[in-house]
């Protein structure tokens, strides 16, 4: 990127020198006094256009720069708890290892991590921290016990990913943020049905699900005292040291969990997934206690790091031995212990070259 800027700077400096030479060097004759300056302007515009095209071509040819990892420890199968600096919080009554956000500490002197990743955090390597926002819906708030069980599911999901990373010899260390956020959202939402491809078939799902997820995140952020979701993430991410930070929204309702594409968020490099308390094609009130499924967490988290869905398609459609029925992105297995990351997904998330 710096070399691209250097090329552009050289071209524009050359253009400015050309203007000076063109204006001062030749004596303008009577007939050129009006058309001369116009010719100079057109010439400079052409030089600038040439410079921009050259920079674009150089950028297209340039190889992407690999993300520098701070944490290159090999996976150990143990999920840590990541501190969050400069926060007032209270311990969860059922699992005091985790604490509910109350407010930011005023005038706190904290070590803030300013070296944030601004590109898509791919591949799935280094220290990855999960940060959760629990959103009460349909007149029911998340209880301390329910949040504690959800954290247990996140710890299980992280441990499973690390065990798979050990199998693939990938340096990955998952952690769950010590501080979580809780808010209620009673904004009524209409459900629009549309059809989307699911493997080799078309199935009905909620339309505009990504837009609604981002809107819900912003409403939650406002209730927590931030300007919007962008402000929340920009303020909190530097307080957690990591190579990548993944935000999980936990609506207390049934719905179709999803990973929000990076190019559809307002903040570069943000990883955001919605994990409903029960899986259903469309958002609807819960009729039983919420259950945070570690399989769902793993599936959506891998999406954020480049893994593609592999369900609804015959295994014969994939290259030989690249995908099996136990592949986590197929969801053929409801048990996390029987699932695995196969070669094709390992390649997608950067574990296999």
Secondary structure, 3 states (H helix, E strand, C coil): CHHHHHHHHHHHHHHHHHHHHHHHCCCCCHHHCCHHHHHHHHHHHHHHHHHHHHHHHHHHHCCCCCCCCCCCCCCCCCCEEECCCCEEEEECCCCCCCEEEEEECCCCCCCCCCCCCCCCCCCCCEEEEEEEEEEEECCECCCHHHHHHHHHHHHHHHHHHHHHHHHHCCCEEEEEECEEEEEECCCCCCCCEEEEEECCEEEEEECCHHHHHHHHHHHHHHHCCCCCHHHHHHHHHCCCCCCEEEEEEEECCEECCEEECHHHCCCCCCEEEECCCEECCCCECCCCCCCCCHHHHHHHHHHHCCCCCCCCCCHHHCCCCCCCCCECCCCCCCCHHHCECCHHHHHHCCCCC
